[in-house]
């Protein structure tokens, strides 16, 4: 599979594994944080490991918040991973008073009492039957916070950890995963491949 993937250097992510995953799929991968690059890229990946507040501070400093908001609104191919999903939301308990990008309505909440926090390891993902990219399977998670319910205009896959939560969202050519597809074995790689094939410029999609 060919095509270009621009990974946004959020400053709060380990980029090696996600670069390697797309490389195994035969895709051209580059890093960037220039607003013009992000606006014009064939595909954009917003990774995240770390805190909501630090990720948003970096995106604000780079002038990427309106660019990413416009990409999602225009249904341009965009993939968000872990904290990348969370910053698409309106806010997070992790960083009170810090506004997110806001393209996904709702606040990100900390897992409740009675479960291990953070959630580290494999958990089952249950995908809706009409999803374009998402399929049911097991994915690798590393998170203390989660979106509890999906907004009405997004398709959501769910997982259970002290109750149901949003494992991933998709809408059009936008995919956002609370889990790490790049660390989720062949199941995760196949998810990235479906998204990559369906979002190629001039491609037939899936």
WOSUL-V486787 format. One record per backbone hydrogen bond with DSSP energy under -1.0 kcal/mol. NH is the residue of the N-H (numbers start at 1). CO is the residue of the C=O. E is the energy in kcal/mol with one decimal. If there is no record, write none. Layout:
nh={NH:NH}
co={CO:CO}
e={E:E}
This chain:
nh={5:6:7:8:9:10:19:20:21:22:23:24:26:27:28:30:32:38:39:40:41:44:45:46:49:55:56:57:58:59:60:61:62:63:64:68:69:70:71:72:73:74:75:76:78:79:80:81:82:83:84:85:86:87:88:89:90:93:95:98:100:101:102:104:108:109:111:119:121:123:125:126:131:137:139:141:143:146:154:155:157:158:159:161:165:166:167:168:169:170:171:174:175:176:177:178:180:183:184:188:189:190:191:192:193:194:195:196:197:198:199:203}
co={28:43:30:45:32:8:15:16:17:18:19:20:23:22:3:5:7:34:35:36:37:77:6:79:12:51:52:53:54:55:56:57:58:60:59:64:65:66:67:68:69:70:72:71:173:44:175:46:177:48:81:82:82:83:85:86:106:108:92:95:90:87:89:88:91:146:144:143:141:139:137:158:128:125:123:121:119:109:151:170:168:126:165:163:159:147:157:157:176:155:174:171:78:169:80:167:140:180:181:184:185:186:187:188:189:190:191:192:193:194:195:200}
e={-2.7:-2.5:-2.9:-2.8:-1.4:-1.7:-2.4:-2.3:-2.0:-1.9:-2.2:-2.2:-1.8:-2.1:-2.6:-2.3:-1.9:-2.4:-2.4:-2.0:-1.4:-1.8:-2.6:-3.4:-3.6:-2.1:-2.6:-2.4:-2.0:-2.4:-2.8:-2.4:-1.8:-1.1:-2.6:-2.9:-2.3:-2.3:-2.2:-2.2:-2.2:-2.2:-1.3:-2.7:-1.2:-2.8:-2.3:-2.4:-3.0:-1.1:-2.9:-1.1:-1.5:-2.5:-1.1:-1.5:-2.0:-2.7:-1.0:-2.0:-2.9:-3.2:-1.3:-2.5:-2.6:-2.7:-2.3:-3.2:-2.3:-2.2:-3.8:-3.0:-1.6:-2.0:-2.5:-3.1:-1.7:-3.0:-1.7:-2.5:-2.4:-2.2:-2.0:-2.6:-2.2:-3.1:-2.5:-1.6:-3.0:-2.2:-2.3:-2.3:-2.6:-3.0:-3.1:-2.9:-3.0:-1.4:-1.4:-1.9:-2.2:-2.3:-1.4:-2.1:-2.2:-2.3:-2.3:-2.6:-2.8:-2.1:-1.1:-1.9}
